[in-house]
Amino acid sequence: MTIVLKGRGGGSSGSIVGAVGVLGNMQDGDVLVAHETSPNHITDMHRAGAVVTDIGGPVSHAAVVCTGMGIPFVVGTGNATELLKAGMFVEVNPVDGTVTVLEN
């Protein structure tokens, strides 16, 4: 069974594939998954290939910062932090606002 989370996407027009990273220990290109973002997450966001949050909308911190930095994002998934664990590979598609867990 494929897990697909749905939210609101943006930030860029292309999807990315990456490993879910851990706040404070992000590697370049990791997918940052958080309940929400704040200015405390800026360093991790600079390293992220994409950002996914549980809550948020088009004017949330994650959406505004990612749009400004050209980072793909999907916000408002509801339960990304419950389902996506460090090291899982996911595809983040900001055009249709989906995050798909890929087979590991």
C-alpha positions as a Markdown table, in Angstrom:
| # | Residue | x | y | z |
|---|---|---|---|---|
| 1 | Met | 0.0 | 0.0 | 0.0 |
| 2 | Thr | 1.4 | 3.4 | -1.0 |
| 3 | Ile | 1.2 | 6.2 | 1.5 |
| 4 | Val | 0.4 | 9.6 | 0.0 |
| 5 | Leu | -0.1 | 12.7 | 2.2 |
| 6 | Lys | -2.0 | 15.6 | 0.8 |
| 7 | Gly | -1.6 | 19.3 | 1.6 |
| 8 | Arg | -0.9 | 22.6 | -0.1 |
| 9 | Gly | 2.2 | 22.9 | -2.2 |
| 10 | Gly | 4.4 | 25.5 | -3.7 |
| 11 | Gly | 7.9 | 27.0 | -3.6 |
| 12 | Ser | 8.9 | 25.5 | -7.0 |
| 13 | Ser | 7.4 | 23.8 | -9.9 |
| 14 | Gly | 9.4 | 20.5 | -9.7 |
| 15 | Ser | 9.1 | 17.5 | -7.4 |
| 16 | Ile | 12.1 | 16.2 | -5.5 |
| 17 | Val | 13.0 | 12.8 | -4.0 |
| 18 | Gly | 14.9 | 12.7 | -0.7 |
| 19 | Ala | 15.4 | 11.1 | 2.6 |
| 20 | Val | 13.4 | 12.4 | 5.6 |
| 21 | Gly | 15.9 | 14.4 | 7.8 |
| 22 | Val | 16.0 | 15.1 | 11.5 |
| 23 | Leu | 15.8 | 18.7 | 12.8 |
| 24 | Gly | 19.2 | 19.8 | 14.0 |
| 25 | Asn | 20.9 | 17.1 | 12.0 |
| 26 | Met | 19.8 | 17.8 | 8.4 |
| 27 | Gln | 22.0 | 16.8 | 5.6 |
| 28 | Asp | 22.0 | 18.7 | 2.3 |
| 29 | Gly | 19.0 | 17.7 | 0.2 |
| 30 | Asp | 17.1 | 16.0 | 3.1 |
| 31 | Val | 13.3 | 16.6 | 3.3 |
| 32 | Leu | 12.6 | 18.6 | 6.5 |
| 33 | Val | 9.5 | 17.2 | 8.2 |
| 34 | Ala | 8.1 | 19.2 | 11.1 |
| 35 | His | 4.8 | 20.0 | 12.9 |
| 36 | Glu | 5.4 | 23.6 | 11.8 |
| 37 | Thr | 8.5 | 25.8 | 11.2 |
| 38 | Ser | 9.7 | 28.9 | 12.9 |
| 39 | Pro | 12.7 | 31.2 | 12.6 |
| 40 | Asn | 14.6 | 28.6 | 14.7 |
| 41 | His | 14.4 | 26.2 | 11.7 |
| 42 | Ile | 16.1 | 28.5 | 9.1 |
| 43 | Thr | 19.5 | 26.8 | 9.2 |
| 44 | Asp | 17.8 | 23.4 | 8.6 |
| 45 | Met | 15.6 | 24.9 | 5.9 |
| 46 | His | 18.6 | 26.2 | 4.0 |
| 47 | Arg | 19.9 | 22.6 | 3.8 |
| 48 | Ala | 16.5 | 21.1 | 2.9 |
| 49 | Gly | 15.7 | 19.8 | -0.5 |
| 50 | Ala | 12.0 | 20.2 | 0.5 |
| 51 | Val | 9.9 | 21.0 | 3.5 |
| 52 | Val | 6.8 | 19.2 | 4.7 |
| 53 | Thr | 4.6 | 20.3 | 7.7 |
| 54 | Asp | 1.6 | 19.0 | 9.6 |
| 55 | Ile | 0.0 | 22.4 | 9.8 |
| 56 | Gly | 0.1 | 25.7 | 7.8 |
| 57 | Gly | -1.3 | 27.4 | 4.8 |
| 58 | Pro | -0.2 | 29.7 | 2.0 |
| 59 | Val | 1.0 | 32.4 | 4.5 |
| 60 | Ser | 2.5 | 30.1 | 7.1 |
| 61 | His | 6.2 | 30.5 | 8.0 |
| 62 | Ala | 7.2 | 27.4 | 6.0 |
| 63 | Ala | 5.3 | 28.5 | 2.9 |
| 64 | Val | 6.6 | 32.1 | 2.9 |
| 65 | Val | 10.2 | 31.2 | 3.6 |
| 66 | Cys | 10.3 | 28.3 | 1.1 |
| 67 | Thr | 8.7 | 30.4 | -1.6 |
| 68 | Gly | 11.4 | 33.1 | -1.0 |
| 69 | Met | 14.2 | 30.5 | -1.1 |
| 70 | Gly | 12.7 | 28.5 | -4.0 |
| 71 | Ile | 12.4 | 25.3 | -1.9 |
| 72 | Pro | 9.5 | 22.9 | -2.8 |
| 73 | Phe | 7.1 | 22.5 | 0.1 |
| 74 | Val | 3.8 | 20.8 | 1.1 |
| 75 | Val | 2.1 | 22.3 | 4.2 |
| 76 | Gly | -1.0 | 21.3 | 6.1 |
| 77 | Thr | -0.7 | 17.5 | 5.7 |
| 78 | Gly | -2.2 | 16.9 | 9.1 |
| 79 | Asn | 0.0 | 14.0 | 10.1 |
| 80 | Ala | 3.4 | 14.0 | 8.3 |
| 81 | Thr | 5.3 | 13.9 | 11.6 |
| 82 | Glu | 3.4 | 10.8 | 12.6 |
| 83 | Leu | 3.9 | 8.9 | 9.3 |
| 84 | Leu | 7.3 | 10.0 | 8.0 |
| 85 | Lys | 10.3 | 8.8 | 9.9 |
| 86 | Ala | 14.0 | 9.7 | 9.5 |
| 87 | Gly | 15.6 | 7.9 | 6.6 |
| 88 | Met | 12.4 | 7.1 | 4.7 |
| 89 | Phe | 12.6 | 8.2 | 1.1 |
| 90 | Val | 9.7 | 10.4 | -0.1 |
| 91 | Glu | 8.8 | 12.3 | -3.2 |
| 92 | Val | 7.5 | 15.8 | -2.5 |
| 93 | Asn | 5.4 | 17.2 | -5.4 |
| 94 | Pro | 4.6 | 20.9 | -4.7 |
| 95 | Val | 2.4 | 21.2 | -7.8 |
| 96 | Asp | -0.2 | 18.8 | -6.7 |
| 97 | Gly | 0.5 | 19.2 | -2.9 |
| 98 | Thr | 1.4 | 15.5 | -2.3 |
| 99 | Val | 4.1 | 13.6 | -0.4 |
| 100 | Thr | 4.5 | 10.0 | -1.5 |
| 101 | Val | 6.4 | 7.5 | 0.5 |
| 102 | Leu | 8.7 | 5.5 | -1.8 |
| 103 | Glu | 9.6 | 1.8 | -1.3 |
| 104 | Asn | 12.8 | 1.6 | 0.7 |
